[in-house]
Amino acid sequence: MAESSDVVRTFIAIPLPDAVKRFLSDIQSELKSAGWLAAWPNPERFHLTLKFLGPIPRELLIPLQSVMAAFSGAYPAFTLTAGGIGVFPNVRNARIVWISIHEQTEHLMQVVTDLEKKLHPMGIPAQSRPFFPHITLARIKKPVRPHDMISVIKRFESNSSHAFPVNRLVLYKSRLQPQGAVHSPLFQIMLNH
């Protein structure tokens, strides 16, 4: 769907600290050396998506900001780590290479569940599958041999970032460009009390 002046393509995410972006960028660089034909998200734009809203009417932005404001200070401080590579949908037909999110994920899951509940009355449907916290490192364009993919997964299975604090939610506008999506923050709220 093309963006018009009355529609905005959006998502809600947790921004990542620079140190975590560098950790992910280093892994991504090693993956690139395998010579796969893939799209590589810009490390500067790495984030943890909690809810992809898609194209929404511009008039929903103010009510959406109010819903997000209700989350401000509502959760105890918590930390996450990134580590362990996997693929969607499976190693025989890998399309997305991701790194998973660990540590205090029960707090993260509570934030996501609460977001879903608060957004539903606004006409924003719940996600069709369970939330799985991850960050996309690559989108595979040409099949990779399963054996090669398994060896990459094993190679990085024990790599982990330092723990990072989760302290804010950001609503991003996403504009699709030929060189990839461009994300701009529209507003943010502090999450922890």
LUMDREN-992084 format. One record per residue: residue number from 1; z, x, y of N, C-alpha, C, CB in turn. Coordinates in steps of 0.001 Angstrom, whole numbers, plus 500000, padded with zeros to 6 digits. Each point is the difference from the previous one (the first is absolute). Glycine has a CB too. Example, Ala and Ser with C-alpha at 12.3 -4.5 7.8 and 13.67 -1.06 7.14 Angstrom:
NODE;num;nZ;nX;nY;caZ;caX;caY;cZ;cX;cY;cbZ;cbX;cbY
NODE;1;507800;513190;494310;500000;499110;501190;500000;500900;501200;501246;498108;498827
NODE;2;498034;501542;502223;500060;500820;501190;500730;499230;501090;497855;501184;499372
***
This chain:
NODE;num;nZ;nX;nY;caZ;caX;caY;cZ;cX;cY;cbZ;cbX;cbY
NODE;1;500000;500845;498809;500000;499155;501191;500000;500886;501250;501230;498155;498751
NODE;2;497799;501670;502108;499920;500805;501213;501101;499560;500970;497492;500311;499691
NODE;3;503063;500668;501000;501058;499673;500948;499382;499442;501268;501487;501797;499046
NODE;4;499057;497094;501410;499571;499434;501273;501191;500073;500947;498289;498447;498890
NODE;5;501518;501091;502338;501078;500110;500981;501198;499118;499640;498286;500509;501744
NODE;6;501494;498465;497417;501113;499118;499664;500587;500255;498611;498963;498319;501482
NODE;7;500573;502732;497849;500493;500345;498660;500353;501488;499976;498579;498172;498920
NODE;8;502571;502150;500466;500443;501391;499924;500333;500327;498542;500906;499924;502388
NODE;9;498547;501181;497112;500290;500449;498631;501295;500816;500054;497505;500040;499340
NODE;10;503516;499536;499912;501326;500601;500157;500690;500279;498665;500182;498819;502172
NODE;11;500828;502043;497900;500903;500227;498875;501340;500486;500532;498058;500540;498462
NODE;12;502984;499262;500717;501349;500462;500350;500321;501180;499096;500756;497668;500749
NODE;13;499733;503416;499851;500225;501225;499229;501190;500778;500532;497564;500102;499491
NODE;14;502854;500844;499692;501018;500970;500389;499268;501300;500324;501818;498905;498538
NODE;15;498316;501601;502694;499384;501286;500324;500732;501127;499267;499285;499120;502266
NODE;16;500012;501958;497493;500578;501134;499270;500255;501161;500943;498819;499282;497910
NODE;17;502281;501461;501860;500251;501192;500819;498916;501058;499760;502483;499528;499927
NODE;18;497344;501358;501056;498974;501045;499905;500170;500873;498763;499859;499997;502478
NODE;19;501389;500309;497154;500239;500871;498833;499466;499346;498717;502053;500962;501133
NODE;20;498089;497729;498761;499488;499288;498816;498476;499957;500042;502105;498598;499883
NODE;21;497334;501196;501301;498538;500023;500126;499440;501361;499582;500137;498313;501868
NODE;22;500565;502764;498515;499539;501351;499614;500078;500171;498481;500774;500930;502229
NODE;23;500309;498602;497157;500150;500056;498539;498833;499269;499324;502529;500106;500237
NODE;24;497162;498695;500237;498906;499213;499422;498645;500653;500264;501368;497923;500303
NODE;25;498479;502643;500883;498753;500685;500355;499763;501209;499091;500271;499237;502385
NODE;26;500804;501500;497293;499873;501161;499111;499539;499574;498606;501802;501181;501299
NODE;27;498773;497728;498193;499574;499497;498686;498551;499531;500075;502372;499308;499446
NODE;28;497300;499982;501627;498634;499506;500164;499006;501167;500028;500874;497994;501266
NODE;29;499484;503097;499398;499126;501186;500053;499763;500564;498606;500850;500522;502302
NODE;30;500201;499517;496885;499840;500486;498625;499124;499065;499187;502239;501090;500135
NODE;31;497897;497608;500083;499150;499037;499300;498534;500181;500407;501931;498374;499889
NODE;32;497836;501876;501390;498625;500202;500483;499339;501172;499296;500649;499059;502219
NODE;33;500157;501956;497436;499427;501194;499360;499439;499695;498607;501620;501403;501291
NODE;34;498710;497417;498141;499440;499604;498701;498530;499600;500126;502279;499238;499277
NODE;35;497248;500571;501954;498593;499691;500216;499614;498545;499754;499568;502318;499378
NODE;36;501400;496783;500635;499692;498581;499781;499216;499439;501184;502084;499744;498598
NODE;37;497025;499304;501089;499339;499242;501052;500956;498857;500353;497607;500608;499190
NODE;38;503016;499496;501986;501039;499035;500376;500088;499884;501510;501278;500527;497909
NODE;39;499308;498362;502532;500367;499840;501412;501445;500453;500114;498366;498047;500394
NODE;40;501899;502782;500610;501326;500603;500166;500638;499489;501283;499270;502060;498735
NODE;41;501730;497069;501166;500657;499527;501229;500524;501169;500835;500634;497874;498819
NODE;42;499261;501983;502484;500476;501025;500925;501525;500090;499898;498031;499594;501568
NODE;43;502508;501602;498140;501457;500145;499876;500778;499537;501229;499559;501895;498495
NODE;44;499816;498178;502690;500678;499535;501215;500283;498507;499945;498876;501815;501288
NODE;45;500343;497469;497889;500148;498537;499932;500785;499540;498770;497845;499803;501227
NODE;46;502733;501134;498005;500799;499596;498841;501177;499134;500456;499332;502112;498764
NODE;47;500921;496835;500478;501103;499080;500275;500298;499271;498695;499351;499715;502475
NODE;48;501756;499569;497493;500364;499195;498842;499793;498530;500369;501690;501745;499182
NODE;49;497223;497665;500319;499693;498598;500301;500971;499079;499267;497569;500584;500342
NODE;50;503039;498507;500408;500886;499002;499411;499296;498663;499826;501946;501161;501032
NODE;51;497185;498511;499924;499303;498707;499944;498686;500119;500755;502194;498734;499845
NODE;52;496692;501078;499435;498689;499941;500640;499764;498555;500402;499095;501973;498650
NODE;53;500759;497785;502641;499823;498642;500501;498537;499617;500075;502102;500237;501286
NODE;54;497026;500771;498841;498574;499716;500128;499678;499476;501381;499877;499523;497563
NODE;55;498960;499854;502569;499616;499446;501301;500849;498766;500310;497638;500874;499711
NODE;56;503090;499177;501391;500834;498861;500396;499615;499574;501423;501914;500790;498495
NODE;57;498292;497929;501840;499725;499557;501373;500895;500746;500991;499318;497723;499143
NODE;58;500103;502672;501968;500747;500747;501018;501251;499249;500462;497850;501041;500737
NODE;59;502087;497611;499265;501163;499239;500472;501202;500117;499063;498425;498424;501099
NODE;60;501374;502119;497690;501136;500211;499089;500791;501268;500328;498713;498804;498235
NODE;61;500766;502043;502633;500670;501278;500280;501393;499809;500608;497751;501030;500335
NODE;62;502406;498041;500588;501313;499786;500622;500992;499430;498983;498884;499619;502231
NODE;63;500757;499311;497011;500929;499531;498970;500309;501075;498955;499121;497696;500359
NODE;64;499894;503116;499327;500195;501083;499028;501000;501023;500533;497654;499667;499142
NODE;65;502241;500628;502140;500947;500924;500624;501415;499418;499935;498181;500872;501538
NODE;66;501947;497817;498659;501317;499354;499922;500568;500082;498590;499337;498451;501850
NODE;67;499822;501320;497148;500441;500099;498603;500492;501416;499716;498355;498202;499309
NODE;68;500871;502796;501115;500393;501391;499758;501268;500359;500766;497598;500592;499630
NODE;69;502569;498859;501587;501194;500307;500803;501269;499566;499269;498651;499742;502110
NODE;70;501250;499207;497071;501166;499528;499243;500460;501039;498965;499210;497631;500331
NODE;71;499941;503326;499346;500342;501055;499043;500750;501153;500670;497985;499375;498654
NODE;72;501982;500644;502681;500599;501106;500736;501492;500095;499723;498260;499745;501775
NODE;73;502173;501414;497734;501408;500245;499727;500565;499243;498821;500219;500428;502364
NODE;74;498920;498941;496835;500478;499119;498928;500236;500700;498662;498785;498196;501137
NODE;75;500908;503082;498766;500094;500687;498711;500789;501291;500151;497809;499003;499280
NODE;76;502913;501385;499684;500676;501302;500057;498957;501119;499953;502062;499030;498872
NODE;77;498314;502122;501645;499098;501149;499947;499701;500342;498542;500914;500882;502195
NODE;78;497831;499489;497534;499663;500453;498649;498910;501051;500060;500644;497768;499058
NODE;79;499204;502961;499839;499019;501080;499939;499074;499806;498807;501628;501561;501109
NODE;80;497184;499036;499019;498997;499968;498942;499459;501407;499804;499394;497595;500533
NODE;81;499969;502633;498330;499246;501238;499760;498636;499621;499443;502128;501342;499571
NODE;82;496914;499549;500596;498662;499815;499427;499829;501022;498892;499043;499128;502196
NODE;83;500443;500433;496661;499768;500947;498910;499458;499340;498747;501815;501380;500922
NODE;84;497377;499346;498334;499432;499478;498762;498687;499291;500248;502287;499766;499079
NODE;85;496626;500812;500422;498663;499438;500221;499639;499025;498888;499306;502096;501195
NODE;86;499968;496873;499185;499464;499041;499042;498674;499467;500507;502319;499378;499249
NODE;87;497087;499702;499983;498695;499448;500375;499972;498490;499762;498896;502199;499441
NODE;88;500262;497133;501316;499661;498587;499765;498532;499965;499593;501738;499129;501696
NODE;89;497788;500036;497377;500848;499185;499134;500527;500766;498781;498704;498020;500758
NODE;90;500556;503031;498797;500447;500803;498851;499217;501316;499983;500588;497901;498665
NODE;91;499820;503038;500459;499365;501335;500004;498537;499964;499551;502243;500982;499542
NODE;92;497368;498013;499685;498605;499919;499555;499067;499529;501106;500819;499538;497705
NODE;93;499750;499769;503252;499183;499417;501064;500710;500160;501351;499000;498339;498359
NODE;94;501459;502868;501917;500799;500242;501211;499185;499710;501257;501327;501744;498772
NODE;95;499217;497424;502080;499362;499668;501278;500860;500462;501183;498886;498020;498909
NODE;96;502438;501882;500923;500938;500402;501055;500976;501012;499410;499790;497747;501183
NODE;97;500381;503375;499511;501030;500976;499619;501125;499845;501011;498310;501650;498960
NODE;98;502909;498167;500540;501141;499738;500861;501179;500882;499632;499219;497655;500290
NODE;99;501734;502384;500642;501278;500643;499745;501059;498915;500148;499200;502304;500833
NODE;100;501751;497667;498247;500965;498898;500015;501207;500326;500884;499259;499360;497689
NODE;101;501495;499597;502585;501180;500077;500867;501240;499753;499153;498672;499215;502022
NODE;102;502340;501635;498177;501227;499942;499197;501236;500006;500892;498819;501174;498122
NODE;103;502308;498882;501261;501342;500128;500559;500596;498624;500213;499379;502164;501111
NODE;104;500929;497441;500123;500701;498729;500230;499002;498844;500142;501887;501251;501123
NODE;105;497302;498574;497840;498936;498994;500075;500538;498571;499944;498472;501641;498926
NODE;106;502765;498177;500590;500556;498636;499974;500133;499457;501430;501257;500526;497853
NODE;107;499060;500356;503108;500071;499576;501407;498603;499666;500525;502049;501442;500349
NODE;108;496995;499391;499273;498610;499777;500399;499509;498657;499458;499584;502497;500037
NODE;109;500710;497223;498689;499557;498752;499387;500627;498795;500715;499734;501187;497783
NODE;110;501499;498960;502691;500650;498905;500734;499275;499729;501311;502205;500602;498962
NODE;111;497401;500471;501737;499258;499835;501250;498685;499270;499727;501045;502108;500941
NODE;112;498238;498300;498015;498710;499386;499674;500180;498521;499626;499139;502246;499215
NODE;113;501860;497472;499955;500266;498612;499592;500315;499135;501220;500859;500808;497768
NODE;114;499988;499702;503126;500363;499254;501206;498782;499792;500912;502333;500945;499853
NODE;115;496818;500071;500256;498776;499875;500799;499127;498873;499459;500084;502457;500548
NODE;116;499701;497550;498139;499174;498963;499362;500540;498609;500320;499410;501600;498147
NODE;117;501911;498235;501739;500634;498690;500256;499807;499564;501447;501697;500491;498224
NODE;118;498446;500448;502713;499908;499659;501427;498563;499747;500443;502039;501369;500399
NODE;119;496994;499287;498936;498597;499862;500405;499343;498762;499399;499875;502476;500198
NODE;120;500641;497070;498672;499393;498858;499310;499889;498754;500889;500918;500912;497874
NODE;121;500145;498714;502879;499881;498813;500870;498948;500149;501103;502391;499554;499533
NODE;122;497179;501682;500749;498963;500226;501005;498604;499839;499409;501544;501552;501200
NODE;123;498391;498107;497505;498701;499835;499351;499452;501291;499419;499563;498151;501557
NODE;124;501281;502878;498358;499568;501276;499415;500415;499991;498530;500212;501251;502239
NODE;125;498815;498724;496846;500330;499856;498581;500731;501224;499444;498004;498531;499754
NODE;126;502802;501214;499223;500692;501079;499302;498979;500858;499256;502085;498575;499761
NODE;127;498287;502668;499976;499120;500886;499228;499845;499432;498592;500722;502030;501360
NODE;128;498076;498127;498093;499715;499404;498696;500597;500804;498846;497906;499069;500963
NODE;129;502418;502198;499286;500640;500792;498929;501258;500652;500546;497766;500433;498888
NODE;130;503117;499971;500211;501269;500588;500455;499770;501235;500886;501099;499148;497901
NODE;131;499782;501030;503054;499923;501152;500899;500286;501279;499226;500706;498568;501953
NODE;132;498419;502419;498198;500182;501307;499374;499893;501042;501103;499049;499214;497752
NODE;133;502072;501402;502656;499947;500930;501133;499251;501289;499664;502158;499048;500794
NODE;134;496795;501216;499980;499177;501193;499777;499234;500331;501280;499780;499455;497526
NODE;135;499668;501760;502494;499151;500444;501105;498693;500473;499384;501996;500669;501473
NODE;136;496896;498805;499022;498684;500354;499465;499584;501394;500472;499361;497563;499953
NODE;137;500295;503296;499077;499542;501361;500307;498482;500115;499954;502135;500881;499072
NODE;138;497211;498305;500072;498545;500085;499854;499445;498696;499447;500167;502478;499637
NODE;139;498594;497223;500771;499254;498881;499424;498796;500604;499290;500767;498338;501813
NODE;140;499251;501582;496863;498981;500657;499173;498666;499258;500095;501798;500816;498431
NODE;141;497121;499939;501847;498663;499408;500151;499146;500166;498739;500136;500466;502451
NODE;142;500141;500582;496779;499227;500264;498777;501006;500281;498892;497982;500934;501294
NODE;143;501835;498453;497508;501003;500135;498938;500420;501449;499722;499048;497942;499011
NODE;144;502248;502202;500725;500593;501292;499628;500351;499901;498519;500931;500451;502368
NODE;145;498779;500616;496875;500317;499966;498561;501490;499759;499805;498083;501567;499498
NODE;146;502278;497510;499578;501423;499690;499779;500850;501242;499727;499290;497792;499111
NODE;147;500155;503154;500115;500758;501220;499688;500357;500762;501281;498832;500148;497766
NODE;148;500211;499933;503160;500236;500694;501273;501057;499272;500833;497628;500847;499967
NODE;149;502293;497821;500029;500960;499217;500781;501410;500155;499420;498179;498350;500605
NODE;150;501934;501622;498068;501315;500156;499352;500593;501365;500332;499289;498465;498128
NODE;151;499877;502569;501870;500529;501340;500282;500493;500104;501451;498427;500966;498278
NODE;152;500906;498352;502656;500441;499994;501397;501336;499257;500122;497587;500086;500792
NODE;153;502518;498782;498528;501244;499221;500041;501163;500841;499468;498694;497848;499705
NODE;154;501084;502836;499182;501055;500847;499410;500366;501154;500941;499176;499407;497687
NODE;155;499806;501153;502953;500226;501155;500873;500934;499665;501163;497737;500850;499376
NODE;156;502174;497924;501123;500782;499630;501181;501190;499098;499694;497925;500222;501296
NODE;157;502374;499548;497421;501027;499004;499672;501395;500355;500513;498664;499460;498001
NODE;158;501619;501830;502193;501354;500358;500457;500048;500380;501485;500487;500777;497683
NODE;159;498376;499125;503026;499995;500285;501444;500605;498834;500757;497959;501448;499751
NODE;160;502986;498857;501138;500643;498945;500799;500214;500481;501425;501135;499094;497947
NODE;161;498729;499979;502979;500290;500326;501402;501520;500031;500187;497813;498928;500793
NODE;162;502613;501582;500352;501403;499842;500380;500235;498524;500282;500133;502363;500966
NODE;163;501111;497199;498891;500340;498616;500336;499762;499780;501493;501721;499896;498127
NODE;164;497780;498934;502212;499787;499683;501416;500642;498652;500331;497838;501327;500010
NODE;165;502696;498557;501214;500668;498758;500393;498977;498908;500310;501929;501333;500910
NODE;166;498404;497456;498739;499174;498847;500353;500745;499270;501105;498975;499785;497646
NODE;167;500479;500256;503560;500735;499414;501111;499186;499059;500875;501362;502019;499963
NODE;168;497352;497783;499711;499240;499055;500824;498837;499398;499238;500652;501286;502014
NODE;169;498920;497555;498453;498808;499320;499514;499004;499950;501143;501326;498614;498322
NODE;170;497409;501605;501359;498963;499982;501031;498911;499011;499596;500491;502412;500623
NODE;171;499090;496762;500330;498814;499171;499796;498825;500792;500544;501306;497794;500160
NODE;172;497736;502485;498972;498816;500769;500380;498780;499094;500084;500968;502045;498915
NODE;173;498187;498274;502041;498658;499425;500052;499099;500995;499272;500412;498737;502231
NODE;174;498697;500765;496933;499096;500873;499248;498565;499635;500358;501676;500241;498100
NODE;175;497597;500726;502472;498584;499799;500329;499159;500790;499021;500528;499637;502446
NODE;176;498548;499680;496885;499126;500685;499044;498875;500689;500759;500550;498315;498189
NODE;177;499319;502987;501574;498972;500826;500629;499197;500679;498896;501432;500377;502079
NODE;178;497363;500086;498198;499214;500694;498960;500739;501203;499397;497931;499266;501188
NODE;179;502901;501423;499610;500723;501176;499507;501341;499631;499369;498883;501355;501767
NODE;180;501402;497351;498105;501265;499549;499402;500768;499120;500965;500095;502079;498621
NODE;181;500964;497320;500887;500804;499100;500834;500784;500787;501044;500180;498385;498085
NODE;182;499921;501038;503100;500806;500573;501083;501187;499066;500210;497969;501114;501126
NODE;183;503253;499454;498759;501219;499204;500109;500674;500236;501351;500298;500101;497499
NODE;184;500021;498802;503187;500708;500082;501281;501254;499147;499920;497836;500390;501263
NODE;185;503338;500173;499087;501218;499183;499989;499947;498934;501094;501302;501955;499090
NODE;186;499033;496807;500540;500065;498915;500981;501436;499834;500494;498042;498836;498895
NODE;187;502916;501185;500196;501412;500023;500361;500829;500440;498803;499634;498174;501697
NODE;188;501614;502172;498587;500899;500460;498940;501398;499485;500250;498607;502049;499657
NODE;189;502181;497924;499253;501411;499638;500117;500813;501033;499223;499456;497508;500244
NODE;190;501758;502740;500233;500916;500864;499281;500646;499170;498894;500430;501450;502065
NODE;191;499631;499109;496753;500395;499244;498824;501501;500048;499714;497754;500461;499101
NODE;192;502842;500697;501072;501361;500221;499524;501052;499745;501055;499087;501645;498442
NODE;193;502106;497992;501088;501136;499896;500935;500908;501194;499810;499885;497479;499979
***
